[in-house]
């Protein structure tokens, strides 16, 4: 059983345990499993709890598009600047926006806290009031000298008991 994630805001309702479970299941069911340190570090999985018009709940799981995957699909980017993977929350957000009013998003779990530059503002704009749940917040692991004390792979190994 994955550990209970942190929430934002802190007073949000508890995270549906099915969300981290779905993210872990996604990692384990992939061939090869996405559980090596490299893949724990290079891939972020997000799982969103939603409800359809009939009140039936479901979970949508999305990984980020890794840089390797982008290169495979589109060839090497023209400039190194363009070699940025598409974040998992952006992909999930797009999926829900495409499905318009069919689903209501109830909870957003992401292994890493949505990034402050892109995903955070997108989620606040399109899914206002929906609580976030996460395991890794980079800011919690930065030393005063700016070095990173713990990487996502180490944290995920612990919370998933891998
Ligand atoms: Zn992001």
Boltz pocket constraint, residues with backbone or C-beta under 6 A from the ligand:
constraints:
  - pocket:
      binder: B
      contacts: [[A, 87], [A, 88], [A, 89], [A, 114], [A, 115], [A, 118], [A, 119], [A, 120]]
      max_distance: 6.0
